[in-house]
Amino acid sequence: MPCLLAMWLSFRMSEIKGFKKSDIVDGIISVNRVMVYVEKQYIVKDMAKTPGSKRSLRLPDYILSLTEMVPDEQEYLVAMSGQVIYKRFSRLLEKKIIWRTLPSMIYDISMLLL
């Protein structure tokens, strides 16, 4: 899911790490905070990188369905570290899965990212 949020909606890693389920209302996700990695720890900030970063975008149905699979007890939508997200994204690039454009391939990608 984190790679899909980055590729299809152009969210930054810090924005993706900061998303909570409560940031999604009627299929629209809003950037309300960011989570950055500083000096070997994650820090949550209420302010994004720039004032224009505070935005809301409609989630495509296939990404929205993935967010609904996140357990309620999980505070943030993405629990994995930035390093794990990067490694999974790199693996997808190596396999050239990302460059397929058929909608049926989206399911394959999302299953690798869960």
PyMOL CGO cylinders between C-alpha atoms (Angstrom):
from pymol import cmd
from pymol.cgo import CYLINDER

trace = [
    CYLINDER, 0.00, 0.00, 0.00, 2.70, 2.60, 0.77, 0.3, 1, 1, 1, 1, 1, 1,
    CYLINDER, 2.70, 2.60, 0.77, 4.19, 2.29, -2.72, 0.3, 1, 1, 1, 1, 1, 1,
    CYLINDER, 4.19, 2.29, -2.72, 0.76, 2.67, -4.27, 0.3, 1, 1, 1, 1, 1, 1,
    CYLINDER, 0.76, 2.67, -4.27, 0.13, 5.83, -2.24, 0.3, 1, 1, 1, 1, 1, 1,
    CYLINDER, 0.13, 5.83, -2.24, 3.43, 7.23, -3.47, 0.3, 1, 1, 1, 1, 1, 1,
    CYLINDER, 3.43, 7.23, -3.47, 3.08, 6.20, -7.11, 0.3, 1, 1, 1, 1, 1, 1,
    CYLINDER, 3.08, 6.20, -7.11, -0.57, 6.96, -7.76, 0.3, 1, 1, 1, 1, 1, 1,
    CYLINDER, -0.57, 6.96, -7.76, -1.13, 9.92, -5.43, 0.3, 1, 1, 1, 1, 1, 1,
    CYLINDER, -1.13, 9.92, -5.43, 2.41, 11.40, -5.16, 0.3, 1, 1, 1, 1, 1, 1,
    CYLINDER, 2.41, 11.40, -5.16, 2.56, 11.35, -1.38, 0.3, 1, 1, 1, 1, 1, 1,
    CYLINDER, 2.56, 11.35, -1.38, 5.96, 11.70, 0.28, 0.3, 1, 1, 1, 1, 1, 1,
    CYLINDER, 5.96, 11.70, 0.28, 7.33, 8.95, 2.52, 0.3, 1, 1, 1, 1, 1, 1,
    CYLINDER, 7.33, 8.95, 2.52, 6.89, 11.14, 5.62, 0.3, 1, 1, 1, 1, 1, 1,
    CYLINDER, 6.89, 11.14, 5.62, 3.24, 11.78, 4.72, 0.3, 1, 1, 1, 1, 1, 1,
    CYLINDER, 3.24, 11.78, 4.72, 2.57, 8.08, 4.12, 0.3, 1, 1, 1, 1, 1, 1,
    CYLINDER, 2.57, 8.08, 4.12, 4.17, 7.14, 7.44, 0.3, 1, 1, 1, 1, 1, 1,
    CYLINDER, 4.17, 7.14, 7.44, 2.00, 9.76, 9.20, 0.3, 1, 1, 1, 1, 1, 1,
    CYLINDER, 2.00, 9.76, 9.20, -1.38, 8.62, 7.86, 0.3, 1, 1, 1, 1, 1, 1,
    CYLINDER, -1.38, 8.62, 7.86, -3.96, 7.26, 10.29, 0.3, 1, 1, 1, 1, 1, 1,
    CYLINDER, -3.96, 7.26, 10.29, -7.32, 5.66, 9.49, 0.3, 1, 1, 1, 1, 1, 1,
    CYLINDER, -7.32, 5.66, 9.49, -8.98, 8.77, 10.91, 0.3, 1, 1, 1, 1, 1, 1,
    CYLINDER, -8.98, 8.77, 10.91, -7.39, 10.78, 8.06, 0.3, 1, 1, 1, 1, 1, 1,
    CYLINDER, -7.39, 10.78, 8.06, -9.75, 9.04, 5.62, 0.3, 1, 1, 1, 1, 1, 1,
    CYLINDER, -9.75, 9.04, 5.62, -13.29, 10.43, 5.43, 0.3, 1, 1, 1, 1, 1, 1,
    CYLINDER, -13.29, 10.43, 5.43, -15.69, 9.41, 2.65, 0.3, 1, 1, 1, 1, 1, 1,
    CYLINDER, -15.69, 9.41, 2.65, -12.82, 8.02, 0.57, 0.3, 1, 1, 1, 1, 1, 1,
    CYLINDER, -12.82, 8.02, 0.57, -10.74, 11.19, 0.84, 0.3, 1, 1, 1, 1, 1, 1,
    CYLINDER, -10.74, 11.19, 0.84, -7.39, 11.09, 2.62, 0.3, 1, 1, 1, 1, 1, 1,
    CYLINDER, -7.39, 11.09, 2.62, -5.95, 14.25, 4.16, 0.3, 1, 1, 1, 1, 1, 1,
    CYLINDER, -5.95, 14.25, 4.16, -2.36, 15.05, 5.10, 0.3, 1, 1, 1, 1, 1, 1,
    CYLINDER, -2.36, 15.05, 5.10, -2.68, 16.07, 8.76, 0.3, 1, 1, 1, 1, 1, 1,
    CYLINDER, -2.68, 16.07, 8.76, 0.78, 15.12, 10.03, 0.3, 1, 1, 1, 1, 1, 1,
    CYLINDER, 0.78, 15.12, 10.03, 4.09, 13.71, 8.91, 0.3, 1, 1, 1, 1, 1, 1,
    CYLINDER, 4.09, 13.71, 8.91, 6.39, 11.17, 10.51, 0.3, 1, 1, 1, 1, 1, 1,
    CYLINDER, 6.39, 11.17, 10.51, 10.11, 11.76, 9.97, 0.3, 1, 1, 1, 1, 1, 1,
    CYLINDER, 10.11, 11.76, 9.97, 13.12, 9.68, 10.95, 0.3, 1, 1, 1, 1, 1, 1,
    CYLINDER, 13.12, 9.68, 10.95, 15.66, 11.76, 12.85, 0.3, 1, 1, 1, 1, 1, 1,
    CYLINDER, 15.66, 11.76, 12.85, 18.61, 10.51, 14.88, 0.3, 1, 1, 1, 1, 1, 1,
    CYLINDER, 18.61, 10.51, 14.88, 17.45, 6.88, 14.88, 0.3, 1, 1, 1, 1, 1, 1,
    CYLINDER, 17.45, 6.88, 14.88, 13.86, 7.61, 15.97, 0.3, 1, 1, 1, 1, 1, 1,
    CYLINDER, 13.86, 7.61, 15.97, 10.56, 8.55, 14.39, 0.3, 1, 1, 1, 1, 1, 1,
    CYLINDER, 10.56, 8.55, 14.39, 9.14, 11.97, 15.20, 0.3, 1, 1, 1, 1, 1, 1,
    CYLINDER, 9.14, 11.97, 15.20, 5.56, 12.99, 14.41, 0.3, 1, 1, 1, 1, 1, 1,
    CYLINDER, 5.56, 12.99, 14.41, 5.05, 16.58, 13.27, 0.3, 1, 1, 1, 1, 1, 1,
    CYLINDER, 5.05, 16.58, 13.27, 1.75, 18.38, 12.76, 0.3, 1, 1, 1, 1, 1, 1,
    CYLINDER, 1.75, 18.38, 12.76, 3.29, 20.52, 10.02, 0.3, 1, 1, 1, 1, 1, 1,
    CYLINDER, 3.29, 20.52, 10.02, 4.12, 19.08, 6.62, 0.3, 1, 1, 1, 1, 1, 1,
    CYLINDER, 4.12, 19.08, 6.62, 7.16, 20.06, 4.55, 0.3, 1, 1, 1, 1, 1, 1,
    CYLINDER, 7.16, 20.06, 4.55, 5.49, 23.11, 2.99, 0.3, 1, 1, 1, 1, 1, 1,
    CYLINDER, 5.49, 23.11, 2.99, 2.13, 24.85, 3.55, 0.3, 1, 1, 1, 1, 1, 1,
    CYLINDER, 2.13, 24.85, 3.55, 0.98, 23.46, 0.18, 0.3, 1, 1, 1, 1, 1, 1,
    CYLINDER, 0.98, 23.46, 0.18, 1.59, 19.94, 1.46, 0.3, 1, 1, 1, 1, 1, 1,
    CYLINDER, 1.59, 19.94, 1.46, -1.54, 20.18, 3.61, 0.3, 1, 1, 1, 1, 1, 1,
    CYLINDER, -1.54, 20.18, 3.61, -3.91, 18.62, 1.05, 0.3, 1, 1, 1, 1, 1, 1,
    CYLINDER, -3.91, 18.62, 1.05, -6.68, 16.10, 0.56, 0.3, 1, 1, 1, 1, 1, 1,
    CYLINDER, -6.68, 16.10, 0.56, -7.01, 13.59, -2.28, 0.3, 1, 1, 1, 1, 1, 1,
    CYLINDER, -7.01, 13.59, -2.28, -9.62, 11.01, -3.22, 0.3, 1, 1, 1, 1, 1, 1,
    CYLINDER, -9.62, 11.01, -3.22, -8.32, 7.46, -2.80, 0.3, 1, 1, 1, 1, 1, 1,
    CYLINDER, -8.32, 7.46, -2.80, -8.85, 5.12, -5.76, 0.3, 1, 1, 1, 1, 1, 1,
    CYLINDER, -8.85, 5.12, -5.76, -11.15, 2.25, -4.80, 0.3, 1, 1, 1, 1, 1, 1,
    CYLINDER, -11.15, 2.25, -4.80, -8.34, -0.33, -4.90, 0.3, 1, 1, 1, 1, 1, 1,
    CYLINDER, -8.34, -0.33, -4.90, -6.21, 1.67, -2.46, 0.3, 1, 1, 1, 1, 1, 1,
    CYLINDER, -6.21, 1.67, -2.46, -9.21, 2.47, -0.25, 0.3, 1, 1, 1, 1, 1, 1,
    CYLINDER, -9.21, 2.47, -0.25, -9.95, -1.26, 0.01, 0.3, 1, 1, 1, 1, 1, 1,
    CYLINDER, -9.95, -1.26, 0.01, -6.37, -1.87, 1.19, 0.3, 1, 1, 1, 1, 1, 1,
    CYLINDER, -6.37, -1.87, 1.19, -6.72, 0.77, 3.92, 0.3, 1, 1, 1, 1, 1, 1,
    CYLINDER, -6.72, 0.77, 3.92, -9.85, -0.99, 5.15, 0.3, 1, 1, 1, 1, 1, 1,
    CYLINDER, -9.85, -0.99, 5.15, -7.77, -4.14, 5.71, 0.3, 1, 1, 1, 1, 1, 1,
    CYLINDER, -7.77, -4.14, 5.71, -5.54, -2.38, 8.27, 0.3, 1, 1, 1, 1, 1, 1,
    CYLINDER, -5.54, -2.38, 8.27, -6.44, -3.68, 11.76, 0.3, 1, 1, 1, 1, 1, 1,
    CYLINDER, -6.44, -3.68, 11.76, -8.32, -1.16, 13.93, 0.3, 1, 1, 1, 1, 1, 1,
    CYLINDER, -8.32, -1.16, 13.93, -5.78, -1.51, 16.73, 0.3, 1, 1, 1, 1, 1, 1,
    CYLINDER, -5.78, -1.51, 16.73, -2.97, -0.36, 14.40, 0.3, 1, 1, 1, 1, 1, 1,
    CYLINDER, -2.97, -0.36, 14.40, -2.47, 3.38, 15.00, 0.3, 1, 1, 1, 1, 1, 1,
    CYLINDER, -2.47, 3.38, 15.00, -0.92, 4.28, 11.64, 0.3, 1, 1, 1, 1, 1, 1,
    CYLINDER, -0.92, 4.28, 11.64, -1.90, 2.96, 8.21, 0.3, 1, 1, 1, 1, 1, 1,
    CYLINDER, -1.90, 2.96, 8.21, 1.67, 1.89, 7.47, 0.3, 1, 1, 1, 1, 1, 1,
    CYLINDER, 1.67, 1.89, 7.47, 3.49, 0.14, 10.28, 0.3, 1, 1, 1, 1, 1, 1,
    CYLINDER, 3.49, 0.14, 10.28, 6.64, -0.80, 8.36, 0.3, 1, 1, 1, 1, 1, 1,
    CYLINDER, 6.64, -0.80, 8.36, 9.81, 1.28, 8.42, 0.3, 1, 1, 1, 1, 1, 1,
    CYLINDER, 9.81, 1.28, 8.42, 10.88, 3.54, 5.60, 0.3, 1, 1, 1, 1, 1, 1,
    CYLINDER, 10.88, 3.54, 5.60, 13.74, 1.14, 4.87, 0.3, 1, 1, 1, 1, 1, 1,
    CYLINDER, 13.74, 1.14, 4.87, 11.35, -1.80, 4.42, 0.3, 1, 1, 1, 1, 1, 1,
    CYLINDER, 11.35, -1.80, 4.42, 9.12, 0.28, 2.13, 0.3, 1, 1, 1, 1, 1, 1,
    CYLINDER, 9.12, 0.28, 2.13, 12.15, 1.29, 0.05, 0.3, 1, 1, 1, 1, 1, 1,
    CYLINDER, 12.15, 1.29, 0.05, 13.35, -2.32, -0.25, 0.3, 1, 1, 1, 1, 1, 1,
    CYLINDER, 13.35, -2.32, -0.25, 9.92, -3.55, -1.35, 0.3, 1, 1, 1, 1, 1, 1,
    CYLINDER, 9.92, -3.55, -1.35, 9.67, -0.75, -3.89, 0.3, 1, 1, 1, 1, 1, 1,
    CYLINDER, 9.67, -0.75, -3.89, 13.15, -1.59, -5.23, 0.3, 1, 1, 1, 1, 1, 1,
    CYLINDER, 13.15, -1.59, -5.23, 12.18, -5.26, -5.53, 0.3, 1, 1, 1, 1, 1, 1,
    CYLINDER, 12.18, -5.26, -5.53, 9.11, -4.32, -7.55, 0.3, 1, 1, 1, 1, 1, 1,
    CYLINDER, 9.11, -4.32, -7.55, 11.25, -2.20, -9.86, 0.3, 1, 1, 1, 1, 1, 1,
    CYLINDER, 11.25, -2.20, -9.86, 13.69, -5.08, -10.37, 0.3, 1, 1, 1, 1, 1, 1,
    CYLINDER, 13.69, -5.08, -10.37, 10.83, -7.40, -11.28, 0.3, 1, 1, 1, 1, 1, 1,
    CYLINDER, 10.83, -7.40, -11.28, 9.42, -4.67, -13.57, 0.3, 1, 1, 1, 1, 1, 1,
    CYLINDER, 9.42, -4.67, -13.57, 6.02, -5.22, -11.99, 0.3, 1, 1, 1, 1, 1, 1,
    CYLINDER, 6.02, -5.22, -11.99, 5.52, -1.49, -11.43, 0.3, 1, 1, 1, 1, 1, 1,
    CYLINDER, 5.52, -1.49, -11.43, 5.65, -0.63, -15.11, 0.3, 1, 1, 1, 1, 1, 1,
    CYLINDER, 5.65, -0.63, -15.11, 2.68, -2.83, -16.07, 0.3, 1, 1, 1, 1, 1, 1,
    CYLINDER, 2.68, -2.83, -16.07, -0.32, -0.67, -16.77, 0.3, 1, 1, 1, 1, 1, 1,
    CYLINDER, -0.32, -0.67, -16.77, -3.17, -3.17, -16.86, 0.3, 1, 1, 1, 1, 1, 1,
    CYLINDER, -3.17, -3.17, -16.86, -5.62, -2.68, -13.97, 0.3, 1, 1, 1, 1, 1, 1,
    CYLINDER, -5.62, -2.68, -13.97, -5.54, -6.42, -13.28, 0.3, 1, 1, 1, 1, 1, 1,
    CYLINDER, -5.54, -6.42, -13.28, -1.87, -6.07, -12.29, 0.3, 1, 1, 1, 1, 1, 1,
    CYLINDER, -1.87, -6.07, -12.29, -2.75, -3.70, -9.43, 0.3, 1, 1, 1, 1, 1, 1,
    CYLINDER, -2.75, -3.70, -9.43, -3.97, -6.64, -7.40, 0.3, 1, 1, 1, 1, 1, 1,
    CYLINDER, -3.97, -6.64, -7.40, -0.62, -8.44, -7.85, 0.3, 1, 1, 1, 1, 1, 1,
    CYLINDER, -0.62, -8.44, -7.85, 1.31, -5.38, -6.71, 0.3, 1, 1, 1, 1, 1, 1,
    CYLINDER, 1.31, -5.38, -6.71, -0.91, -4.76, -3.69, 0.3, 1, 1, 1, 1, 1, 1,
    CYLINDER, -0.91, -4.76, -3.69, -0.53, -8.36, -2.51, 0.3, 1, 1, 1, 1, 1, 1,
    CYLINDER, -0.53, -8.36, -2.51, 3.27, -7.99, -2.57, 0.3, 1, 1, 1, 1, 1, 1,
    CYLINDER, 3.27, -7.99, -2.57, 3.02, -4.87, -0.45, 0.3, 1, 1, 1, 1, 1, 1,
    CYLINDER, 3.02, -4.87, -0.45, 0.79, -6.25, 2.32, 0.3, 1, 1, 1, 1, 1, 1,
]
cmd.load_cgo(trace, "trace")
